[in-house]
Amino acid sequence: MTLSNKKKPAVVAAPTHVQLNVVNRIVELVQSNGLAVGTVLTELSVARDLGVSRTPARAALNWLVAKGLLERRPGEGFLTRLPSQVFSGPTVDVPVADADRIFLAFARARNAGQFPSDISEADLMRRLDATRPTLRKVLARLAEVGIVSRRTGHGWHISPNDHDDDAQFESYRFRMLIEPKALLEPQFELSEGWIEHMRKRHKEMMERKWVPSDAIDLFEMNAEFHEGLAIASGNRFIQMAIQQQNRLRRFVNYEWNHGRDRMVISCREHLEILEKVETGDRHVASALMHRHLEKASIAADAGA
């Protein structure tokens, strides 16, 4: 028997919503800057230029390698393989990764009270139509924010929903302590083009016809806004805190159903904060951030 020396192409998981956004922004970066074939991109440069953490930057770069748009060079980084004029790809219609699908299914079932307080992995696999490795990835994410905990012996404990209101209130109070102060950090610096990118995304969101499924895109844009400002603070602990909060909020807010009016209010408040940051009025931006979070907390408490 003759064995083939050809390597099978690597299987790369489809990007999550956050990673997909980074993929699109890398394509936009190459196109808008007219980058020549062979231009080197690195995880660090992409994370810095786009105002994201290195984890989604790495996933996006690897996905572009799998699609033939980039070439990985050990010790150098990722080289562009196509001229900027034709550097594009099927970046819009990428399906949600299976872990995200299961994460959303878990969120809906748990919010609807369809799970018992204690449940086995086998039962979760059956209910969510999930493989064990993928389910465990989801459970690990849920355990980070206290939604589930492993039972002694086997199985998982799912925290009850009656603590969600308290957790949400405490989350907003925590963010009111952290996020306004992040804007005043002495080393605060935004990556070039980030404000314009955020402004564009917010305006497009306000102009589109609202459908309930837009709640996912709205949350991811919102998360990118708050995490981007945390990254700009230059303080790794602030960044880690906001990323953890986004993971917690993602679980609840993917089921967000407050409609277009509340979305427009949130977007306008974000744009106002961006304007003050852009003009260097960071103390005013800090006050606006506190007011924004306080109003969001009140609206959440009122169910609006």
C-alpha positions, 0 to 999 in steps of 0.5 A, a space after each residue: 500500500 502506498 501512503 500519500 504524503 499530501 497533508 490534509 487541509 486543516 479544519 478551522 472552526 467558523 468564527 464566532 460573531 466577535 471573531 467574524 467582526 475581526 475577520 471583516 475588519 482585517 479585510 477592510 484594513 488590507 483594502 483601505 491601506 492598499 497593502 501589497 502582497 507579502 505584507 506582514 500582519 501579526 497577532 499583536 499588530 492586528 490586536 493593537 490596530 483594531 483595538 481587540 484582544 489577541 485571542 479573536 485576532 489570532 482566530 481571525 488570522 488563522 481563518 484567513 489562512 484557511 481561506 487562502 488569503 494569508 500565509 503563516 510564516 513561523 517567526 514572521 507572522 501572517 503574509 498577505 497572498 493577494 493584492 488589496 484590490 481583490 483581498 476579500 472573501 466570504 466573510 459575511 455568510 459564515 455560520 455561527 460556530 457550533 459552540 455558539 449555537 449550543 451556547 444560545 440554545 442553553 441560554 434560551 432553555 435555561 431562561 425559559 426554566 426548562 432545565 432542572 437544577 442538576 443535570 447530567 452531561 448525557 442529558 444536556 448532550 441530548 437536549 442540546 444536540 451537542 457532542 461532548 467536547 463541544 458541550 464541555 467548551 460551552 460549560 467551561 464558558 458558563 462556569 466562568 460566570 457562575 451559571 453552572 458548576 460541576 457536581 461532586 461525582 458527575 453532572 452539573 448544577 445550573 444556578 437558578 434564574 431568581 438570582 439574575 436580577 441581583 447579578 445584573 444590578 451588581 454587574 452594572 454597579 461594578 461597571 459604573 466603578 470601572 468603565 468611567 475611570 478607564 477613560 481617565 487612565 494616564 496611558 489611555 490611547 485608542 488605535 487609529 481608525 477605531 472611533 471611525 469604525 465604531 461610529 460607522 457600525 453604530 450608524 448602520 445599526 440605527 439605519 437598518 430595519 429592526 428584527 428581533 434577531 438583530 439583538 445578537 449583532 447589537 450585543 456584539 457591537 456593544 461589547 466591542 465598544 466597551 471592550 475597545 475602550 477598556 483595551 485603550 486604557 492600557 490597563 490589563 486588569 481593566 481589560 480583563 474585568 470588562 471581558 469577563 463582564 461581556 461574557 456574563 452579559 452575552 449569556 443574558 443579552 442574546 435574549 434581549 428583546 427591548 426593540 428598536 427604540 432602546 437600541 437607538 438610545 444606546 447607540 446615540 449615547 455611545 456616539 456621544 461618548 465617542 465624540 468627547 473621547 475624540 476631542 480629548 474631553 475624557 472627563 466629560 466622556 467619563 461622566 457620560 459613560 457613568 450616566 449611560 450605564 446608570 440609565 441602562 441599569 434603570 431600563 434593565 430593572 424596569 424591563 424596558 
